[in-house]
């Protein structure tokens, strides 16, 4: 029997287009977030930094709220709301002229960003099941990485051509990207989801699910390592290894290109593997990446260290590729349909916590002794990989090993 195609699933094409446009808009401003806000609002950099930090903490509450709304109203509606919310916030960014206004706008964007992840995961779960769900996650990861890279290039072009005015243009372009993504979902003609029984357990049932909480704890270790490249590596590479700052852009570009190009081949390679086992293997690869980064400090300065950083980043990228799709699909398949929004909200909260903990935690470890950072990350992800192997018997069988199309 021929494998069903994703293109035969109602609503997939407009959803993917919306995802691509959304990521393109994010790529416009994320690499220059603080500078972008400073230039658009004219506020001092210290004020901008404080506002963004406070907004990020406020955004932590958006995940659990989104989970409740998803289970009550449908993931697609919540996803559209996150797009509309961020479109409105970016549209008024050029009008911000004080700390309170900055805090309100930045908090709305942070809330939309945090709520987006459980909403998009819930919508994917409603669109596809089993192996098709894994394929859809793979296509999303590929499309978003390509679009994010293109958005970064487009942002650089706009700013270089239009100067300070270019930042205001970027804000409006980003608002337009979110509005277009919302329109794609509104016009998707998506089939109505099968009704699911209301479950009065709510978050109490989620927190009573010990195998799932073990999965969340394991995922927390992985999310911290995913933040090595944007958070830890710039400090480690420049202040500890003494490499040129320009190399960081090259390493980031290599990672982005390989993640975009490698998702489909890695997905084909993993299609017969248990999701828990694929994630455990990625943990071993990420441990090897930590060892490679630590060993780079032992190499002579100059080209040997540059080569060591390149090798370590390639290993890290491979580990990320091995982890991403099985992680998303396993969490979605583990959750009972009536509480999928809440389950995915708790699972995605690991990224919100990592974003709060990583900057200060990584900096403290690097200041104390750089080797401690890599030992700590390896010590976290190693037990997480072992826990995933043990979870294979405790999670739903069709979540661990999905039926093949």
C-alpha positions as CSV (number, residue, x, y, z in Angstrom):
1,X,0.0,0.0,0.0
2,X,1.3,3.4,-0.9
3,X,2.2,5.7,2.0
4,X,-0.2,8.6,2.5
5,X,1.1,12.0,1.6
6,X,1.1,15.0,3.8
7,X,-0.3,17.0,0.9
8,X,-3.5,14.9,1.2
9,X,-4.1,16.2,4.7
10,X,-6.5,19.2,4.8
11,X,-4.9,22.3,6.1
12,X,-1.2,21.3,5.9
13,X,-0.2,23.5,3.0
14,X,-1.4,26.8,4.4
15,X,-0.1,25.9,7.8
16,X,3.4,25.3,6.4
17,X,3.2,28.5,4.4
18,X,2.2,30.4,7.6
19,X,5.0,28.7,9.5
20,X,7.5,29.8,6.9
21,X,6.3,33.4,6.8
22,X,6.3,33.5,10.6
23,X,9.9,32.3,10.8
24,X,10.9,34.7,8.1
25,X,9.6,37.5,10.3
26,X,11.3,36.2,13.4
27,X,14.6,36.0,11.4
28,X,14.3,39.7,10.8
29,X,14.7,40.8,14.4
30,X,15.8,37.9,16.6
31,X,19.5,38.1,15.8
32,X,19.5,41.8,16.7
33,X,16.8,41.9,19.4
34,X,18.2,44.4,21.9
35,X,19.7,46.6,19.1
36,X,16.5,46.4,17.2
37,X,14.4,47.6,20.1
38,X,17.0,50.3,21.0
39,X,16.9,51.7,17.5
40,X,13.2,51.5,17.0
41,X,12.2,53.1,20.4
42,X,15.2,55.4,21.0
43,X,15.4,54.2,24.6
44,X,18.7,53.6,26.4
45,X,20.2,50.1,26.0
46,X,20.0,49.5,29.8
47,X,16.3,50.4,29.8
48,X,15.8,48.0,26.8
49,X,17.7,45.2,28.5
50,X,15.6,45.6,31.7
51,X,12.3,45.7,29.8
52,X,13.1,42.6,27.8
53,X,14.2,40.7,30.9
54,X,11.0,41.6,32.8
55,X,8.9,40.7,29.8
56,X,10.6,37.3,29.5
57,X,9.7,36.5,33.1
58,X,6.1,37.6,32.5
59,X,6.1,35.4,29.4
60,X,6.7,32.3,31.5
61,X,3.0,32.4,32.5
62,X,1.9,32.3,28.9
63,X,2.7,28.6,28.5
64,X,0.3,27.1,31.1
65,X,-2.4,29.6,30.2
66,X,-2.1,28.6,26.5
67,X,-2.3,25.0,27.5
68,X,-5.7,25.6,29.2
69,X,-7.0,27.6,26.3
70,X,-5.9,25.0,23.7
71,X,-7.7,22.2,25.5
72,X,-10.8,24.4,25.8
73,X,-11.0,26.2,22.4
74,X,-8.7,24.3,20.0
75,X,-5.0,24.7,19.2
76,X,-5.7,26.4,15.8
77,X,-7.6,29.3,17.4
78,X,-4.9,29.8,20.0
79,X,-2.2,29.7,17.3
80,X,-4.1,32.4,15.3
81,X,-4.4,34.5,18.5
82,X,-0.6,34.3,19.0
83,X,0.0,35.6,15.5
84,X,-2.5,38.4,15.8
85,X,-1.1,39.4,19.2
86,X,2.5,39.7,17.9
87,X,1.4,41.4,14.7
88,X,-0.3,44.1,16.7
89,X,2.6,44.5,19.1
90,X,5.3,44.8,16.4
91,X,3.1,47.3,14.5
92,X,3.1,49.7,17.5
93,X,6.8,49.2,18.4
94,X,7.8,52.4,16.5
95,X,5.4,54.3,18.7
96,X,7.0,53.2,22.0
97,X,8.6,56.1,23.8
98,X,8.8,55.1,27.4
99,X,9.6,52.2,29.8
100,X,6.0,51.3,30.6
101,X,5.0,51.2,26.9
102,X,8.1,49.1,26.2
103,X,7.2,46.7,29.0
104,X,3.6,46.3,27.7
105,X,4.7,45.7,24.1
106,X,7.6,43.4,25.0
107,X,5.4,41.4,27.4
108,X,2.8,40.9,24.7
109,X,5.4,39.6,22.3
110,X,6.9,37.4,24.9
111,X,3.5,35.9,25.8
112,X,2.8,35.3,22.1
113,X,6.1,33.7,21.6
114,X,5.7,31.4,24.5
115,X,2.1,30.4,23.7
116,X,3.0,29.8,20.1
117,X,4.9,26.6,20.8
118,X,2.3,24.5,22.6
119,X,-0.3,25.9,20.1
120,X,1.7,24.9,17.1
121,X,2.5,21.5,18.5
122,X,-1.2,20.9,19.3
123,X,-2.2,22.0,15.8
124,X,0.3,19.5,14.3
125,X,-1.1,16.8,16.5
126,X,-4.6,17.6,15.2
127,X,-3.5,17.5,11.6
128,X,-1.5,14.3,11.5
129,X,-0.8,11.1,13.4
130,X,1.9,8.5,13.6
131,X,4.6,8.6,11.0
132,X,2.8,11.5,9.2
133,X,3.2,13.6,12.3
134,X,6.9,13.0,12.4
135,X,7.1,14.0,8.7
136,X,5.2,17.1,9.4
137,X,7.5,18.1,12.3
138,X,10.5,17.5,10.0
139,X,9.1,19.7,7.3
140,X,8.3,22.4,9.9
141,X,11.8,22.3,11.3
142,X,13.3,22.5,7.8
143,X,11.1,25.3,6.7
144,X,11.6,27.4,9.8
145,X,15.4,27.1,9.7
146,X,15.5,28.1,6.1
147,X,13.1,31.0,6.7
148,X,14.9,32.2,9.8
149,X,18.2,32.3,7.9
150,X,16.6,34.2,5.0
151,X,15.0,36.6,7.4
152,X,18.4,37.4,9.0
153,X,19.9,38.2,5.5
154,X,16.9,40.3,4.6
155,X,17.1,42.2,7.9
156,X,20.8,42.9,7.3
157,X,20.0,44.2,3.8
158,X,17.2,46.5,5.0
159,X,19.2,48.0,7.8
160,X,22.3,48.5,5.7
161,X,20.3,50.3,3.0
162,X,17.9,52.3,5.2
163,X,20.0,52.9,8.2
164,X,18.1,53.7,11.4
165,X,14.9,53.9,9.5
166,X,15.4,50.3,8.5
167,X,14.7,49.1,12.0
168,X,11.2,50.6,11.9
169,X,10.8,49.0,8.5
170,X,11.8,45.6,10.0
171,X,9.2,46.1,12.8
172,X,6.4,46.7,10.2
173,X,7.6,43.8,8.1
174,X,7.6,41.5,11.1
175,X,4.0,42.6,11.9
176,X,3.0,41.9,8.3
177,X,4.6,38.4,8.5
178,X,2.5,37.5,11.6
179,X,-0.6,38.9,10.0
180,X,-0.1,36.9,6.9
181,X,0.6,33.7,8.9
182,X,-2.7,34.3,10.8
183,X,-4.5,34.7,7.4
184,X,-3.1,31.4,6.1
185,X,-4.6,29.6,9.1
186,X,-7.9,31.4,8.8
187,X,-8.2,30.5,5.1
188,X,-6.9,27.0,5.5
189,X,-10.3,25.3,5.4
190,X,-9.0,22.9,8.0
191,X,-11.2,20.0,8.9
192,X,-12.9,20.1,12.3
193,X,-11.1,18.1,14.9
194,X,-12.8,15.0,16.4
195,X,-14.5,16.0,19.6
196,X,-12.6,15.0,22.8
197,X,-14.2,14.5,26.2
198,X,-13.6,17.2,28.7
199,X,-11.3,16.1,31.4
200,X,-11.7,17.8,34.8
201,X,-8.3,16.7,36.0
202,X,-6.5,19.7,34.4
203,X,-2.9,20.3,35.4
204,X,-3.4,18.1,38.4
205,X,-3.5,15.1,36.1
206,X,-0.5,16.3,34.2
207,X,1.6,16.6,37.3
208,X,0.4,13.2,38.5
209,X,1.8,11.6,35.3
210,X,5.2,10.5,36.6
211,X,6.5,9.0,33.3
212,X,5.7,12.3,31.5
213,X,7.3,14.4,34.2
214,X,10.4,12.2,33.9
215,X,10.3,13.0,30.1
216,X,10.0,16.7,30.9
217,X,13.0,16.6,33.3
218,X,15.1,14.8,30.6
219,X,14.1,17.4,28.0
220,X,15.2,20.2,30.3
221,X,18.8,18.9,30.1
222,X,18.6,18.9,26.3
223,X,17.1,22.4,26.0
224,X,20.0,23.8,28.0
225,X,22.5,22.3,25.5
226,X,20.5,23.7,22.6
227,X,21.3,27.2,24.0
228,X,25.1,26.6,23.9
229,X,25.5,28.1,20.5
230,X,23.6,31.4,21.0
231,X,24.4,31.9,24.7
232,X,27.6,30.1,25.8
233,X,29.7,29.9,22.7
234,X,30.2,33.6,22.1
235,X,31.6,34.2,25.5
236,X,33.6,30.9,25.5
237,X,35.1,31.4,22.1
238,X,36.1,35.0,22.4
239,X,37.1,35.4,26.1
240,X,38.5,31.9,26.8
241,X,39.8,30.6,23.4
242,X,40.6,34.1,22.0
243,X,39.2,33.4,18.5
244,X,38.0,36.3,16.3
245,X,34.3,37.3,17.0
246,X,33.6,37.1,13.2
247,X,34.0,33.3,13.5
248,X,30.8,33.2,15.5
249,X,28.7,34.3,12.6
250,X,30.3,31.6,10.4
251,X,29.6,28.9,13.0
252,X,26.0,30.1,13.4
253,X,25.5,30.1,9.7
254,X,27.0,26.6,9.4
255,X,24.7,25.3,12.1
256,X,21.6,27.0,10.5
257,X,22.3,25.6,7.1
258,X,23.0,22.1,8.3
259,X,20.0,22.0,10.5
260,X,17.8,23.0,7.6
261,X,19.4,20.6,5.1
262,X,19.8,17.7,7.5
263,X,16.3,17.3,8.9
264,X,14.9,15.2,6.1
265,X,17.9,12.8,5.8
266,X,18.0,12.3,9.6
267,X,14.2,11.8,9.7
268,X,14.5,9.0,7.0
269,X,17.3,7.4,9.0
270,X,15.3,7.5,12.2
271,X,11.9,6.4,10.8
272,X,12.2,2.9,12.1
273,X,13.8,3.8,15.5
274,X,12.0,4.2,18.8
275,X,11.7,7.9,19.6
276,X,13.1,7.4,23.1
277,X,16.1,5.6,21.7
278,X,16.7,8.2,19.0
279,X,16.7,10.9,21.7
280,X,19.0,8.9,23.9
281,X,21.5,8.5,21.1
282,X,21.4,12.2,20.5
283,X,22.3,12.7,24.2
284,X,25.5,10.7,23.7
285,X,26.3,12.8,20.6
286,X,25.7,16.0,22.6
287,X,28.0,14.8,25.4
288,X,30.6,14.3,22.7
289,X,30.1,17.8,21.6
290,X,30.7,19.1,25.2
291,X,33.9,17.1,25.3
292,X,35.0,18.5,22.0
293,X,34.4,22.1,23.1
294,X,36.3,21.5,26.3
295,X,39.2,19.8,24.4
296,X,39.4,22.8,22.1
297,X,40.9,24.9,24.9
298,X,43.9,22.4,25.0
299,X,44.8,23.1,21.3
300,X,47.3,25.7,20.3
301,X,45.9,29.2,19.6
302,X,45.0,30.2,16.0
303,X,43.9,27.7,13.3
304,X,44.0,24.6,15.6
305,X,41.4,26.2,17.9
306,X,39.3,27.4,15.0
307,X,39.3,23.9,13.6
308,X,38.4,22.5,17.1
309,X,35.5,24.9,17.4
310,X,34.3,23.9,13.9
311,X,34.4,20.2,14.7
312,X,32.7,20.6,18.0
313,X,29.9,22.7,16.4
314,X,29.4,20.1,13.7
315,X,29.0,17.4,16.4
316,X,26.6,19.7,18.3
317,X,24.5,20.3,15.2
318,X,24.3,16.5,14.5
319,X,23.1,16.0,18.1
320,X,20.4,18.7,17.7
321,X,19.2,17.1,14.4
322,X,18.9,13.7,16.1
323,X,16.9,15.2,19.0
324,X,14.5,17.7,17.6
325,X,11.8,15.8,15.7
326,X,11.7,12.7,18.0
327,X,11.3,15.0,21.0
328,X,8.4,17.0,19.6
329,X,6.6,13.9,18.3
330,X,7.1,11.9,21.5
331,X,5.6,14.7,23.7
332,X,2.6,15.1,21.4
333,X,2.0,11.3,21.2
334,X,2.3,10.8,25.0
335,X,-0.3,13.4,25.8
336,X,-4.0,12.3,26.0
337,X,-6.0,14.2,23.4
338,X,-8.3,15.9,26.0
339,X,-5.2,17.4,27.8
340,X,-2.8,17.7,24.9
341,X,-2.6,21.5,25.3
342,X,-1.7,21.3,29.0
343,X,0.9,18.5,28.4
344,X,2.6,20.3,25.6
345,X,2.6,23.6,27.6
346,X,4.5,21.9,30.4
347,X,6.9,20.3,28.0
348,X,7.6,23.6,26.2
349,X,8.1,25.3,29.5
350,X,11.5,23.7,29.5
351,X,12.6,26.1,26.8
352,X,11.3,29.1,28.8
353,X,13.1,28.0,31.9
354,X,16.3,27.4,29.9
355,X,16.1,30.9,28.4
356,X,15.9,32.3,31.9
357,X,18.6,30.1,33.5
358,X,21.1,29.8,30.7
359,X,22.5,33.3,30.5
360,X,23.3,33.7,34.2
361,X,24.2,30.0,34.7
362,X,26.5,29.7,31.8
363,X,28.2,33.0,32.6
364,X,28.8,31.9,36.2
365,X,30.3,28.6,35.2
366,X,32.5,30.2,32.6
367,X,33.7,32.8,35.1
368,X,34.5,30.1,37.7
369,X,36.2,27.6,35.4
370,X,35.3,27.1,31.7
371,X,35.7,23.3,32.0
372,X,32.8,23.3,34.6
373,X,30.3,24.4,32.0
374,X,31.0,21.4,29.7
375,X,31.2,19.0,32.6
376,X,27.9,20.3,34.0
377,X,26.1,20.0,30.7
378,X,27.5,16.5,30.1
379,X,26.5,15.5,33.6
380,X,23.0,16.6,33.0
381,X,22.4,15.1,29.5
382,X,24.0,11.7,30.3
383,X,21.4,10.7,33.0
384,X,18.7,12.2,30.8
385,X,19.6,9.8,28.0
386,X,19.6,6.9,30.4
387,X,16.2,8.0,31.7
388,X,14.8,8.0,28.2
389,X,15.9,4.4,27.6
390,X,14.1,3.4,30.8
391,X,11.0,5.4,29.8
392,X,10.5,3.3,26.7
393,X,8.6,0.7,28.8
394,X,6.6,3.3,30.7
395,X,5.3,5.5,28.0
396,X,2.4,4.6,25.6
397,X,3.8,2.0,23.0
398,X,2.4,4.0,20.0
399,X,4.2,7.1,21.3
400,X,7.5,5.4,21.7
401,X,7.3,3.5,18.4
402,X,4.7,5.1,16.1
403,X,2.9,2.9,13.5
404,X,4.6,3.2,10.2
405,X,2.7,4.6,7.3
